[in-house]
Amino acid sequence: LTTFTDEAKIAFDTLMERTGSLVTPSLRLGVTGLSRAGKTVFITSLVHNLTQGGRMPLFEAHATGRIARAYLQPQPDDAVPRFQYEDHLAALVKDRIWPDSTRAISELRLTIEYQSASSWGRMLSAGKLSIDIVDYPGEWLLDLPLLGKTYAEFSRDSFAIANETAHLGFAENWLREAADIDALAPADEMTAQRLARSFTDYLRAGKSDEQALSTLPPGRFLMPGDLEGSPALTFAPLPDLPEGSFKNGSLAAMMERRYESYKTHVVKPFFREHIARLDRQIVLVDAMQAINAGGAAVRDLERALTEILACFRAGRSNLLTGLIQKRIGRILIAATKADHLHHESHNRLEAIVRRLVDRAAKNADISGAEIDVLAMAAVRATREATVNQNGDTLPVIVGTPLKGEVIDGDVFDGETETAIFPGDLPQDTQAIFEQPEFSPQDRAREAPIRFVRFRPPLIKADLDGIHLSLPHIRLDRAMQFLLGDRLA
Ligand code: GDP
């Protein structure tokens, strides 16, 4: 039997537990972007710089010495995999290789102890903020429009896009297979698997390193996470679907059921359980890869960005009704890998991204959130220098090209440093949208910038053997926008 005092104690403990979690305020920061945009590298560098006290003059709370310490803590969501920070850091710093990229959702809690800037704040606040960093593939956001489409509409739209010139080359195989299918024939698992496979191959081919087509759902076909091979992903669009409902037991009926189940069991829970809880969001874009592939890829990136931003307009989109109530307060769209350019081009890169975002944000009809744009490098793999060539001084970048990179016929061994002239971005941002398409072979010669992949930088350890923090470009500005006001 519990006595009155026991019960009072239990009630008191429960209250303390509850208020205890209120005492440490938390902020959920979403980190997204299409595959290889730089999410893993960004989170690793952000955490390393914060926990190791990196060089961050533009991050006010740090620059003024108000951050006492920052450390990792167990994350609040037990069902979400942990972001493997230690492994990624070891890859970058010890092995000097780029870490494994994001393939599914993961999370990490970073707690910052700080002193409030005002004396009033110092009295009121506990001076602690927990940041729950949520890393997830941007491809998953591209599924939102599916919530508003029937299976027949999804099929019709997929065929229309596949027949566009930019897609036709990749889609041929799937289109040929699909053309022989009778949608109303009896359902057959092998046919469903075959079609799903060739449809997935088409979506993935457009997204390879060489190509930069980026906008096609279903997102899990590109980034399946732990759903690889499950029936919810074993469907594909079918041609020439009749109006109305499909015959029972037909292939079309089976595909339709799976499509609906994908929406109900995959897409909706993702938005409800993860996107709905975010306070801040950073969207990383690899604008340079798109610029180097030509105008079609840049326009494609703009389309992807429009669809991504539309996911954050809670309260305005019918598709999100009932899934998301809360609004994201701040969104940062950051072009990554700016260390591939000389700093004279950083502002131009930022102007191009601003242009992309302005149009995308208008098309996505997003308002209410504060939006900013930035060109940055979460990890700076190069340094700048100048070389004299025929009496001219040229700005160059110096770094160690990855093993196997070929520059002017020389194959690099991953150990040798070299200087390259990276090229200039055009001043006229519109020109980027109107470029012709550059084939992978022609890019080195014709694209405006020269894109060489470098190894991560060599980071020295101090006397205690602790590695100095990762060098970056404007990562501190990103932190200021995303976190600064919460550490005021
Ligand atoms: P994710 O798929 O979004 O997680 O992308 P990653 O973070 O794995 O980055 C993909 C690749 O882009 C890396 O393997 C690096 O080659 C490159 N990368 C990402 N961030 C940077 C950066 O700040 N500087 C440089 N030089 N390369 C980067």
Residues whose N, C-alpha, C, O or C-beta is under 5 A from the ligand:
A	BS01	GDP	L34 S35 R36 A37 G38 K39 T40 V41 F42 W98 P99 D100 S101 T102 T336 K337 D339 A377 A378 V379 A381
